[in-house]
Each structure stands twice: as structure tokens, then as C-alpha cells.
Amino acid sequence: MTSAVLLFLIFVALNLADSYTTLRILRQGGRELNPFMAWAIKHAGAPQALFTVKAFVLVLVWHFLPLLPVWAMPAYCLFYVAVVANNIRVLQKINASNTHYVENDN
């Protein structure tokens, strides 16, 4: 397996993690900050929009993988590591505020 293919598989996993954490954020009252994804979610629904856009991007990247510069896949992966890390941070904040709210209600 080449390093480009391995990085692509990591990219797929990171996109799945982004989709999963984004859906959790949306279900807990959060919002999508990417304007294009927010529009797609508004018009198609969250799971459908995330699946369609992510599938399109993944197919596109896979198709052009041999033509991408050497730095592209590591950069894409690093970007999605930051996205997923931010989503996890947002989920922690949402959960902390929900716990705090419940504690104040008792």
C-alpha cells in the first residue's frame, strides 16, 4: 500500500469522524459553521447532505489522487484532524452546559 493510499484511508476515517461529530452537534442544538454545508443541510437534511457532499469529495479526491502534489493529502488530513478536534471540543462544551443546566434545575 502506498503512502498516498494510506493517507487517503486516514482522510476517509477523518471525514467519517467529522460527519459523526457534526450530526451529534446538530442533534444537540448546535449549528453548522460551513456556509455551504449549512445550506445543504437546510435543503436536504443533515444526514443526506453530509453523506452526499462527503461522498462526492471522497470520490473526487480518490479520482485525482495520483495527480495531487505530495503535500496535499497530509494537508487535507491535518485540516480534518483540526475539524474533528474542534467538533469534539464543541460537544464537550455542549455536554458541560447541559450538565450544568440540569444541576441548576434540581
C-alpha positions, 0 to 999 in steps of 0.5 A, spaced: 500 500 500 502 506 498 503 512 502 498 516 498 493 510 499 494 510 506 493 517 507 487 517 503 484 511 508 486 516 514 482 522 510 476 517 509 476 515 517 477 523 518 471 525 514 467 519 517 469 522 524 467 529 522 460 527 519 459 523 526 461 529 530 457 534 526 450 530 526 451 529 534 452 537 534 446 538 530 442 533 534 444 537 540 442 544 538 448 546 535 449 549 528 453 548 522 459 553 521 460 551 513 456 556 509 455 551 504 454 545 508 449 549 512 445 550 506 445 543 504 443 541 510 437 546 510 435 543 503 436 536 504 437 534 511 443 533 515 444 526 514 443 526 506 447 532 505 453 530 509 453 523 506 452 526 499 457 532 499 462 527 503 461 522 498 462 526 492 469 529 495 471 522 497 470 520 490 473 526 487 479 526 491 480 518 490 479 520 482 485 525 482 489 522 487 495 520 483 495 527 480 495 531 487 502 534 489 505 530 495 503 535 500 496 535 499 493 529 502 497 530 509 494 537 508 487 535 507 488 530 513 491 535 518 485 540 516 480 534 518 484 532 524 483 540 526 475 539 524 474 533 528 478 536 534 474 542 534 467 538 533 469 534 539 471 540 543 464 543 541 460 537 544 464 537 550 462 544 551 455 542 549 455 536 554 458 541 560 452 546 559 447 541 559 450 538 565 450 544 568 443 546 566 440 540 569 444 541 576 441 548 576 434 545 575 434 540 581 
